[in-house]
Amino acid sequence: MDRNTSSHLTMKRLLCFVCLCLLTGCDTKEEVSTPSTPSQMTAIQPVNTISARKPQPWETPEDLLLYVARHQHTENEKSNALSQAIKFLMETDNLEHACDMVQLLDTPKWQDEAYTQLVTKLIQDNQIDSALNLARKIESPSQRDTAFERITCNLIENEEIQQARKITGQMSGSKVKSKTLKEIWRALIVQSGVEQTLIEIRALTDPDERDLALALSATFLVKKNPNRALELIPEIQSEQYQQIAAFNLAWSFQETHQWNAAMKLTNKVSADKKSLILLQIALQMARANQIEQALDVAWEIKNPNRQRAAIYSIADELIQLRQFQRAQDLVLQINNTEVKQVDHEEQIEHLAYVVSQLVKAGEIDRAIQLAPHIDPKVYGEYMVLDKIVELLINAEKWEQALQLTETFQSAEVYASISSCLAKQKKFPQALEFALKIKDGYQQSTAFGKLVKQLLDSNEIEQACQIIQKIDNTEYQRDDSITYDYHDAQHQWHTTVPVFHQMITKLIAADQTDRALEVTQTLNESEQKCEAIEFLVSELVKTKKYFEAVEIALNTSADLKDKSKIQQTVANRLVEAGEFQLAQRLAAQTHDPELQAEVQCEIAIQLARKGEVIKAQELTQNLNHFGWKPEAQVEIVFALIRSKQLKQAVTVTQNIVHAKLKPKAERELVTALLNGGQLEQATTIACETWEERDRLPALHEVTRQLTRESLLKSNPYPGLKNRYHKLKPTFTPEEKQLARQIVAAIQDD
């Protein structure tokens, strides 16, 4: 018989004996003396192992936090909850637990982000070796390099530069490695000086790092010892780093107006960098009135956009020097140059500025002479054409102003003249020119500007006459229009502010009937409805309530628009506190939907004012399936604000709207937690209807249940993680709440 069989029989004999004693009532201590042998103890041990209970997730704070996080509704929410738990453990110095929890995150991306956060925390705690070990676990090369970079930055700050250099060898990305090496060698230069550091640099075996360090040394020397910096450039083997060093030197030289030295170095940089340096040199020379030299440099620029920017800037300087003819010739010369890949909008911007400067200097003729040779859009920028027209009209040069139609589109010229005359309050003449405009869109825009000026001058009668001429039909803008400050596609968008201003003026003048007539001049029913809504809103705003109600009840709009207008009036009356009048209007419409909405809105307004009892009384008589929950939710919010959480719980439990109830439950759970009512918050969270809302609520409760304050006083629960730590154990009461949370999740 083998040992296992013997042990098994021994165990069976013992069990039989115990059972016999229990059945006969024998006292085993008196009748039997059975010494416990080692073999017998060993044989009984497996029974205890078999009966061992599996740990439950509600038994410890850490297990509960982990369990709830892992059972969130979506993968994203689950990972987010786990990340929050990791962050909490990390900030409360439970780094070992935090590291273990990272493995539970579903995707490498989430894991990498968590590891990166942990690395940052370890760096803050000066645990560099642990941070390095953790950084190596990051899968994403870029994320891993970010972690390494943070570690090296810390080492550099603490002057542990050689250790930082070793870490760069573990970086996979050339960009971040180069950036880190720059910081390392910059620190070494500051620490040891350039000459001493150069000895180390020249001894480097890695040619790439050597060239990078030499380029950095040259840049460091550029302002202190530029000649020494120049000597270092030939030592650089790599063309890339040689160009970097040369560019930095050239840029520094042009900043200090050492233009010749800068230009010599431009042959050692890329074409793009060269054009950038030459542009800056040309601009500097132009500002120093060295126009000829500036032009020579500008024509050397190969990048067409930068070349034109330089030429236009030089032209501007010539205008300031009152060399107008030369500026004009220069603009024409560059504009006639055929080049590809020019940024058209940027060109217009530069050119418009130059032309506007000519106009500002009074050189109107020159500005006009340029028009046939350049893009017409130029004269729309900076309102150049408007300024030309204004200057001519102010100088009473009418003939010259009218001659502009030979150069520019007549519609644009007439619109500009009309606008200018309207500003001068010469309204009949302004109307005359507006009527000359053939394009419907621009004519209506001109009418709109004229009406605005009339209203600003309180010329309401004339404004009423002209506003009727506006063609507000919904049509597309004419593509032939070269410019307009408004980019919308429909005429109504440009004229709506004018109609609003007109309505406001008429209401202020107690001419509501005329204001209503103005709305009827609109062609589209949608526009009419919108205008009437604005009208009644203004009437309520000016406390002309009965007039607003009368329009709402008697408007000739179709049924849909009439209902919309009535809804607007009712809501505005509620907002104004005219509850009875709003209810009376709703009753007269015989529209149960509007009546319910008004009752709901009144309850909401009362709740927001803190009159919760009145709001509740009103809501009790509201039976609409949609509006009643809206009011109840607002009442819950009001009760929360006034710290009446018990009543808030009652109202929330009575909400029967699947989409609105969770909204109240979320706010209530947060309020209960903030008020220290953890038990009640747990109950509400567990009873939340929808799983997608219940699980986040349970997570919020769990976070509160599993942490304890580090402060002696009872803190506001919303305090940051650093004021809390993870509880080591639960009290019996807390364990019961934890059971509730787990049960609510398991029920799903």
Secondary structure, 3 states (H helix, E strand, C coil): CCHHHHHHHHHHHHHHHHHHHHHHCCCHHHHCCCCCCHHHHHHHHHHHHHCCCCCCCCCCHHHHHHHHHHCCCCHHHHHHHHHHHHHHHHHCCCHHHHHHHHCCCCCHHHHHHHHHHHHHHHHHCCCHHHHHHHHCCCCCHHHHHHHHHHHHHHHHHCCCHHHHHHHHCCCCCHHHHHHHHHHHHHHHHHHHCHHHHHHHHHCCCCHHHHHHHHHHHHHHHCCCCHHHHHHHHHHCCCHHHHHHHHHHHHHHHHHCCCHHHHHHHHHHCCHHHHHHHHHHHHHHHHHCCCHHHHHHHHHHCCCHHHHHHHHHHHHHHHHHCCCHHHHHHHHHHHHCCCCCCCCHHHHHHHHHHHHHHHHHCCCHHHHHHHHHHCCHHHHCHHHHHHHHHHHHHHCCCHHHHHHHHHCCCHHHHHHHHHHHHHHCCCHHHHHHHHHCCCCHHHHHHHHHHHHHHHHHCCCHHHHHHHHCCCCCCCCECCCCCCCCCCCCCEHHHHHHHHHHHHHHHHHHCCCHHHHHHHHHCCCCHHHHHHHHHHHHHHHHHCCCHHHHHHHHHHCCCCHHHHHHHHHHHHHHHHHCCCHHHHHHHHHHHCCHHHHHHHHHHHHHHHHHCCCHHHHHHHHHCCCCCCHHHHHHHHHHHHHHHCCCHHHHHHHHHHCCCCCCHHHHHHHHHHHHHHCCCHHHHHHHHHHCCCHHHHHHHHHHHHHHHCEEECCCCCCCCCCCHHHEEECCCCCHHHHHHHHHHHHHHHCC
